[in-house]
Amino acid sequence: MSTMHPTDINAALVNLVRKRSPERWQTVPIGLTLLWRPMLALVDTRSLPFSDDDHRPTVLLVAGLRGESMDTPRILTALDLFARSSAAGSSGVALSALAASNPDALAGGDWEPATGNPTDLTQGFPPDGGFYFDDTGPESRYLWRWVCYQAPDLLVEIALSDDPDQLPLWEANAAAAGGPVASGMGASPAANDDTFISALGRPASDAPGVIPALRLTTHWTGLSDSLNSLWRHTSRDSDVPPSPARAALDARRSRTPLEIARILAGRYGHALDPVNYTQGVGISGRLRLAALDDALPNPTADIASMIDHIAADPPAYLADAGGAALAGVVWAARLADYTGDEKYRRLFFYAADRFVARGPGEAPAPCDPDFRVEDMFMAGAMLGRAHRISGDARHADLLATFLLDGGDVQEANGLFRHARSAPFYWSRGNGFAALGYAETLTYLPDDHSARDTLLQRHRRHLDALLRVQLPWGTFGELVDLPGAWGELTSTSMIGYALARGLRLGWLPSDEAAGYTAGLRSCWRAVSERIDEEGGVVDGCISTGVMRDARAYLNRTAVSSHDDRTGSLALWFACEMARQP
């Protein structure tokens, strides 16, 4: 899809500046307004993941919060002049900019129709819950989350004044006050209020750390001189330290997959109430970790005591269960191997054998007749293991037939709809498909008649996903919609599929194929968004088939404890720990 709203002149101006300095900037949509305008950032390619880390400090300019239409061209003109000057080449700074932070409000200027009641982004930070849904101002939520996880060393908000007598005024938040740039610019302390820069300078539960930030208030005629002074104080020789947010993300990324798996296993997989894959995957992850890590106490006794009532009477919990509950005992056969107690294997097969054929061309019961992508994972996880354990071809054949019959849910572009009746490329839906195919290919015999077709579809799907992967590694809540928020559960699921395929050899590992680079990006994103207590950032809540694209975007993004996201991240971490 295009990153341009049909009436968004500000986006056209941003793209024009990018085209004049393509070696420096790319345009990246970092959010969406209520009117579907993308919030377009000019991102210095040297500040993107896996780019040259020598270009520091990283500086992010943010402007347009007040929504005055003439602010954007004036700021972009100053950026364009800097980018093409000799100062830009010598400074070493990695400079990114969000020059049109409030696109709907900016659209109400001289050249575009008014937009009604645009949101006010000059206050209201940090946003309180509701990520990313807000019926008046989702822009604040997109802005907050993106900036916190870009973690620049310095953020500068530009507030242009209409007063021609306004002299340049610099203010510093609590994290910047007394620092080299604030002192060099003669900045005074900013008020401790709910403005953007002030909020960035205070610890927040959903942010990795504080970000030093300045606010420049000036008439537009003083903008270039003020910015030239800023560039002198942020050159490569200016000794600007990494921001605490950047240092925190660096520390998170430095953890090994095994270290992150230990954190996640300490928090997830400790309950199964109700019986559901969201907690069952966590139990499976704890058992997987036990096979990889001798340093932790063996969890089998704890898990056995937690689920023995289910193993003692499977029909009471699973006789009328749907796929989500059946996949909740995906761990049971492994627990039987660890304990030698066959009741857990009986529990597993009781669940696996609930999947039964309905008829030619139909999804097996209890899968949705509409061929929802969730079932590709539920059936793949259970029927694939059932075949591997029993050797009974009926499990493999039922699974393969289901995926073949549901092939029309995969579009010509390689992406998966949520279901036959739901033409939306939901992020976790595509994660379910990627993970379901990876599980199937893990257990399907090499000589099975469907294997080549399924592998071809799987690779076409992963190729399509990597084309829409966001620069920081996540996948949008609607993966084809520029600006949609990045969802963490799907990133873990797609990352797992990439890691499993690379390790087992059905995906080529050469850099030209792109799978290895895509996996690195997935792991970077996931490792950054898991804190030391196992809290996660931006995991979508339970989502059925929705009526329209806006309903998907408005699903709550959880940031804290989340069984689904944490459990699937644990699977991903364990698979990463097995990479050669």
C-alpha positions in Angstrom: 0.0 0.0 0.0 1.1 3.6 -0.5 2.5 5.6 2.3 0.7 8.7 0.9 -2.7 9.9 2.0 -4.4 11.3 -1.1 -4.5 14.8 0.4 -1.3 14.8 2.4 1.0 17.5 1.1 3.2 17.2 4.2 4.0 13.6 3.3 4.9 14.8 -0.2 7.3 17.4 1.2 8.9 14.7 3.5 9.4 12.4 0.5 10.9 15.3 -1.5 13.5 15.9 1.1 14.3 12.2 1.3 14.7 12.1 -2.5 17.2 14.9 -2.4 19.4 13.1 0.1 18.7 9.4 -0.5 22.1 8.3 0.8 21.1 9.7 4.3 17.4 9.2 4.7 14.6 6.9 4.1 11.0 7.6 4.8 9.3 5.3 7.4 5.7 5.5 8.5 5.7 5.2 12.3 2.0 5.6 13.0 -1.5 6.3 11.7 -4.0 9.0 12.4 -7.7 8.7 12.8 -8.0 9.7 9.1 -5.5 7.1 8.0 -2.7 9.5 7.3 0.7 8.0 8.0 3.0 9.7 10.4 6.1 9.8 8.2 9.6 10.1 9.6 12.9 10.8 7.9 15.1 8.1 9.4 18.9 8.2 9.1 19.8 4.8 7.7 22.9 4.8 9.9 20.6 4.7 13.0 18.6 1.6 11.9 19.3 -1.8 13.3 22.6 -3.4 12.2 23.8 -0.2 10.6 27.1 1.6 11.3 27.3 2.2 15.1 30.1 4.6 14.7 27.7 7.4 13.7 26.8 8.9 17.0 25.2 10.6 18.6 21.8 9.8 17.3 19.6 12.9 17.2 15.9 12.9 16.6 14.0 16.1 15.7 10.3 16.2 16.4 8.1 19.0 15.1 4.6 19.9 14.1 3.0 19.0 17.5 0.9 22.1 17.5 -0.4 21.4 14.0 0.4 24.7 12.2 0.6 24.0 8.5 3.6 26.2 7.7 5.8 24.6 10.3 6.6 21.6 8.3 8.0 23.2 5.1 10.1 25.5 7.2 11.6 22.7 9.2 12.1 20.5 6.2 13.9 23.3 4.4 16.3 23.7 7.3 16.9 19.9 7.3 17.5 19.8 3.6 20.0 22.6 3.8 21.9 20.8 6.6 21.8 17.4 4.8 23.5 18.9 1.7 26.0 21.0 3.6 29.6 20.2 4.4 28.7 20.3 8.1 26.5 17.3 7.7 29.4 15.2 6.3 31.8 16.3 9.1 29.5 16.1 12.1 29.0 12.3 12.2 25.6 12.8 13.8 22.9 10.3 12.8 20.0 12.7 12.3 16.4 11.6 12.0 13.3 13.8 12.0 9.5 13.6 12.4 8.7 16.9 10.9 4.9 16.4 10.6 4.0 14.8 13.9 0.4 15.8 13.7 -0.7 15.1 10.1 -4.4 15.5 10.6 -4.0 18.9 12.2 -1.4 19.9 9.7 -3.8 19.1 6.9 -6.1 21.9 8.0 -3.9 24.6 6.5 -3.9 26.8 3.4 -3.6 24.0 0.9 -5.9 21.2 2.3 -9.4 20.9 3.6 -10.0 21.3 7.3 -10.2 18.0 9.3 -12.7 18.9 12.0 -11.2 18.5 15.5 -7.6 17.5 15.2 -5.8 16.2 18.3 -3.5 18.4 20.4 -0.1 16.8 20.7 1.5 19.5 22.8 0.4 17.8 26.0 -0.9 14.5 27.4 2.3 12.5 27.8 3.0 9.8 28.5 -0.3 8.3 27.1 -2.1 6.4 29.8 -3.0 2.9 28.5 -5.2 2.3 25.5 -2.4 1.4 23.1 -3.1 2.1 20.3 -6.7 2.9 20.4 -7.9 6.4 21.1 -11.0 7.9 19.5 -9.5 11.4 19.5 -5.7 11.1 19.4 -3.9 7.8 18.6 -1.0 9.8 17.3 0.3 10.4 20.8 0.5 6.7 21.4 2.3 6.0 18.2 4.7 8.9 18.8 5.5 7.8 22.4 6.2 4.2 21.6 8.2 4.8 18.5 10.5 7.4 20.1 11.0 5.3 23.3 12.2 2.3 21.3 14.2 4.4 18.8 15.9 5.6 22.0 17.9 8.5 20.4 20.8 9.9 22.4 19.1 13.3 22.2 15.6 14.4 21.1 14.9 18.0 20.1 11.4 19.3 19.8 11.0 22.3 17.6 8.2 24.7 18.5 8.0 27.6 15.9 6.5 30.8 17.2 4.4 33.3 15.3 6.0 36.1 17.2 8.8 37.7 15.0 10.3 39.1 18.2 10.7 35.6 19.8 14.4 35.0 20.4 15.6 31.3 20.4 14.7 29.7 23.7 16.1 26.4 24.7 14.6 24.2 27.5 15.9 20.9 28.8 14.1 18.1 30.4 15.3 16.4 33.6 17.4 13.8 31.7 19.2 16.5 29.6 19.6 19.3 32.2 23.3 19.8 33.1 24.4 17.7 30.1 26.9 18.9 27.5 24.3 19.8 24.9 21.9 21.6 27.3 24.8 23.5 28.8 26.2 24.4 25.4 22.9 25.7 24.2 22.3 27.6 27.4 19.0 25.7 28.1 16.9 26.4 31.0 15.0 23.7 32.9 11.7 22.7 31.3 8.6 22.6 33.4 7.8 19.2 35.0 4.5 18.8 33.2 2.8 16.5 30.7 4.5 17.9 27.6 6.4 15.5 25.4 9.9 16.4 26.3 9.2 16.5 30.0 7.6 13.1 30.0 10.6 11.6 28.2 12.8 12.8 31.0 10.9 10.8 33.7 10.9 7.1 34.2 7.8 5.4 32.8 6.7 1.8 33.2 6.4 1.2 29.5 9.7 2.8 28.4 13.1 1.2 28.6 14.7 4.4 30.0 14.7 8.2 30.0 15.7 10.2 26.9 17.5 13.5 27.2 15.4 16.1 25.3 15.5 19.8 24.5 12.7 22.1 23.3 13.6 25.0 20.9 11.0 27.8 20.7 11.9 30.3 18.0 10.5 32.3 15.2 11.1 30.6 11.9 13.7 33.2 10.9 15.9 32.0 13.7 15.6 28.3 13.1 18.6 27.7 10.8 21.1 29.6 13.1 19.8 27.7 16.1 20.1 24.3 14.4 23.6 25.2 13.2 24.6 25.8 16.8 23.0 22.5 17.8 25.0 20.6 15.1 28.2 22.0 16.5 27.3 20.7 20.0 26.3 17.2 18.7 29.3 16.5 16.4 31.2 13.2 16.7 33.7 15.0 19.0 31.1 16.5 21.3 31.2 13.6 23.8 27.4 13.2 23.9 26.7 10.1 26.0 24.3 7.4 25.0 20.8 8.0 26.3 19.7 5.8 29.3 17.0 4.4 27.0 19.6 3.4 24.4 21.9 1.9 27.1 19.0 -0.1 28.4 18.1 -1.5 24.9 21.8 -2.3 24.3 21.8 -4.3 27.5 18.7 -6.1 26.6 20.1 -7.0 23.2 23.3 -8.3 24.8 21.5 -11.1 26.6 21.9 -14.5 25.1 18.8 -16.4 24.0 19.3 -18.7 26.9 19.3 -15.8 29.4 16.1 -14.4 27.9 14.5 -17.9 27.9 15.3 -18.2 31.6 13.6 -14.9 32.4 10.5 -15.9 30.4 10.4 -19.4 31.9 10.4 -17.8 35.4 7.2 -16.0 34.6 5.3 -18.0 32.0 4.1 -21.6 32.0 3.2 -21.7 35.7 -0.6 -22.1 35.2 -3.1 -23.8 32.9 -6.4 -22.3 33.9 -8.3 -22.5 31.6 -6.7 -25.1 29.4 -5.5 -23.0 26.4 -2.5 -22.7 24.2 -1.7 -19.3 25.6 -0.5 -20.9 28.8 0.2 -24.4 27.4 2.9 -23.0 25.1 4.6 -21.6 28.2 4.6 -25.0 29.9 6.1 -26.5 26.7 8.7 -23.7 26.7 9.7 -24.6 30.2 10.2 -28.2 29.2 12.2 -27.2 26.1 14.4 -25.0 28.2 15.1 -27.9 30.6 16.5 -29.8 27.7 18.9 -27.0 26.9 19.9 -25.7 30.3 21.3 -27.7 33.2 21.7 -24.6 35.3 18.0 -24.4 36.2 16.0 -26.8 38.4 14.2 -29.4 36.5 10.5 -28.2 36.2 8.9 -31.6 35.5 7.7 -32.2 39.1 6.3 -28.7 39.4 4.5 -29.0 36.0 3.2 -32.5 36.8 1.6 -31.3 40.1 0.1 -28.4 38.3 -1.7 -30.4 35.6 -2.2 -33.8 37.1 -6.0 -33.1 37.5 -6.2 -32.7 33.8 -4.2 -35.8 33.0 -6.4 -37.8 35.4 -9.6 -36.9 33.6 -9.0 -35.6 30.0 -12.6 -35.8 28.9 -13.6 -33.4 31.7 -11.5 -30.7 30.2 -11.2 -31.6 26.5 -14.2 -33.6 25.3 -15.9 -30.5 23.7 -12.8 -28.4 23.4 -11.8 -26.2 20.5 -8.4 -26.1 18.9 -7.0 -23.5 21.3 -7.7 -25.7 24.3 -6.5 -28.9 22.5 -3.2 -27.1 21.7 -3.0 -26.3 25.4 -1.6 -29.8 26.1 1.1 -29.6 23.4 3.6 -30.3 26.1 2.1 -33.6 27.3 4.0 -36.0 25.2 7.3 -34.4 26.2 6.3 -34.6 29.8 5.7 -38.3 29.4 9.2 -38.7 28.0 10.7 -36.8 31.0 8.7 -38.6 33.7 8.2 -42.0 32.2 4.5 -41.7 33.1 2.3 -42.8 30.2 -0.8 -40.9 31.4 0.6 -37.8 29.9 1.0 -39.4 26.5 -2.6 -40.7 26.8 -3.6 -37.1 27.5 -1.7 -35.9 24.5 -3.3 -38.4 22.1 -6.8 -37.8 23.6 -6.4 -34.2 22.5 -4.7 -34.9 19.2 -7.4 -37.4 18.2 -10.1 -34.7 18.7 -9.1 -33.5 15.3 -11.2 -35.5 12.9 -12.0 -35.2 9.2 -15.4 -33.7 8.3 -15.4 -34.4 4.6 -13.7 -33.7 1.3 -12.6 -30.0 1.1 -13.7 -29.2 4.6 -11.6 -28.2 7.6 -11.4 -31.0 10.2 -13.3 -30.6 13.4 -13.0 -28.7 15.6 -11.3 -26.3 13.2 -13.4 -23.4 11.9 -15.1 -24.2 8.6 -14.0 -20.8 7.4 -10.3 -22.0 7.5 -9.1 -19.5 10.1 -5.3 -19.3 10.3 -5.3 -19.9 14.0 -6.2 -23.5 13.3 -3.1 -23.9 11.1 -1.0 -23.6 14.3 -3.3 -25.6 16.6 -3.6 -28.5 14.2 0.0 -28.3 13.1 1.3 -28.4 16.6 -0.8 -31.4 17.7 -1.1 -33.5 14.6 2.5 -33.2 13.6 3.7 -34.4 16.9 1.1 -37.2 17.0 2.5 -38.5 13.7 6.1 -38.3 14.9 5.3 -40.2 18.1 2.9 -42.8 16.7 4.1 -43.1 13.1 0.4 -43.3 12.2 0.0 -41.7 8.7 -3.6 -40.6 9.4 -2.3 -37.8 11.6 0.1 -36.5 8.9 -2.4 -36.9 6.1 -5.2 -35.1 8.0 -2.8 -32.2 8.7 -1.5 -32.0 5.2 -5.0 -32.2 3.7 -6.2 -29.4 5.9 -3.4 -27.1 4.9 -3.8 -27.9 1.2 -7.5 -27.4 1.3 -7.0 -24.0 3.1 -4.5 -22.8 0.6 -6.9 -20.3 -0.8 -6.5 -18.3 2.4 -3.0 -17.4 1.2 -3.3 -14.6 -1.4 -1.3 -14.2 -4.6 1.0 -11.7 -2.7 2.0 -14.5 -0.4 0.3 -13.2 2.7 -2.5 -15.0 4.6 -6.0 -13.6 5.2 -7.4 -14.1 8.6 -10.0 -16.5 7.2 -11.8 -17.1 3.9 -14.4 -14.5 4.9 -11.9 -12.0 6.4 -9.8 -10.2 3.8 -7.4 -8.7 6.4 -3.7 -9.5 6.8 -3.8 -9.6 10.6 -0.3 -9.7 12.1 -0.8 -12.6 14.5 -2.8 -14.4 11.9 0.2 -14.4 9.6 2.3 -15.5 12.6 -0.1 -18.4 13.2 0.3 -19.5 9.5 4.1 -19.2 9.6 4.3 -21.1 12.9 1.8 -23.7 11.8 3.6 -24.4 8.6 7.0 -24.6 10.5 5.5 -27.1 12.9 4.1 -29.1 10.1 7.3 -29.2 8.1 9.2 -30.3 11.3 7.1 -33.5 11.6 5.9 -34.2 8.1 8.0 -37.0 6.5 10.4 -35.9 3.8 8.7 -38.2 1.3 5.1 -37.1 2.0 3.4 -36.2 -1.2 2.3 -32.7 0.2 5.6 -31.7 1.5 7.0 -29.9 -1.6 3.8 -27.9 -2.1 3.6 -26.9 1.6 7.3 -25.9 1.6 6.8 -23.8 -1.5 3.8 -22.0 0.1 5.7 -21.5 3.3 8.7 -19.9 1.6 6.4 -17.7 -0.5 4.8 -16.6 2.7 8.0 -15.8 4.5 9.3 -13.9 1.5 6.2 -11.8 1.6 6.5 -11.1 5.3 10.1 -10.1 5.0 9.1 -7.5 2.4 6.8 -5.8 4.9 8.9 -6.3 8.1 9.4 -2.9 9.8 12.9 -1.5 10.0 13.2 -2.2 13.7 12.1 -5.9 13.2 8.4 -6.1 14.2 5.4 -6.7 11.9 2.5 -4.3 11.8 -0.8 -5.2 13.3 -2.0 -5.3 9.7 1.2 -6.3 8.0 0.4 -4.6 4.7 -0.7 -1.3 6.2 2.1 1.3 6.5 2.1 2.9 9.9 0.3 0.1 11.7 1.7 -0.6 15.2 4.3 -3.4 15.5 3.0 -6.5 17.2 5.3 -8.6 19.3 3.6 -12.0 19.4 3.6 -12.3 15.6 7.3 -11.3 15.6 8.1 -14.2 17.9 6.1 -16.6 15.8 7.6 -15.5 12.5 11.0 -15.4 14.1 10.5 -19.0 15.3 9.5 -20.1 11.9 12.6 -18.6 10.4 14.9 -20.0 13.1 13.4 -23.5 12.8 13.6 -23.5 9.0 17.2 -22.3 9.0 18.3 -24.8 11.6 16.6 -27.8 9.9 17.7 -26.7 6.4 14.5 -26.1 4.5 15.4 -22.4 4.4 18.7 -21.4 2.7 21.0 -19.6 5.1 23.0 -17.4 2.6 22.5 -13.7 3.1 21.1 -13.2 -0.4 18.0 -15.3 0.5 17.1 -12.8 3.2 16.0 -15.3 5.9 19.0 -14.9 8.1 18.8 -11.1 8.1 15.0 -11.3 8.8 15.7 -13.6 11.7 18.3 -11.2 13.2 15.7 -8.4 12.9 13.0 -10.5 14.6 15.4 -11.4 17.4 16.6 -7.8 17.9 13.0 -6.6 18.2 11.9 -9.3 20.6 15.0 -9.1 22.8 14.5 -5.3 23.1 10.9 -5.7 24.2 11.4 -8.1 27.0 12.4 -6.7 30.3 14.2 -8.3 33.2 10.9 -9.4 34.8 9.6 -11.0 31.6 7.2 -8.1 30.8 6.6 -7.7 27.1 5.7 -4.7 24.9 2.8 -4.5 22.4 1.3 -8.0 22.4 -2.2 -8.0 20.8 -5.0 -9.2 22.9 -7.2 -12.1 21.9 -8.7 -11.3 18.5 -11.5 -13.0 16.6 -12.4 -12.2 13.0 -13.1 -8.4 13.0 -15.5 -6.4 10.8 -13.0 -4.0 9.3 -9.4 -2.9 9.3 -9.9 -0.2 11.9 -11.2 -2.8 14.4 -7.9 -4.7 14.0 -5.9 -1.6 14.6 -7.9 -0.7 17.7 -7.2 -4.0 19.4 -5.4 -3.3 22.7 -1.7 -3.8 22.7 -0.6 -5.2 26.1 2.6 -4.1 27.7 3.4 -6.0 30.9 2.6 -9.6 31.7 0.9 -11.4 28.7 0.7 -15.2 28.6 0.3 -15.4 24.9 3.2 -13.2 23.9 5.5 -14.3 26.7 5.0 -18.0 26.0 5.6 -17.7 22.3 8.6 -15.5 22.9 9.9 -18.4 25.1 9.5 -20.8 22.2 11.4 -18.4 20.0 14.2 -17.9 22.6 14.6 -21.7 23.0 14.8 -22.1 19.2 17.3 -19.3 19.0 19.4 -21.0 21.6 19.6 -24.0 19.3 20.9 -22.1 16.3 24.4 -23.2 15.1 
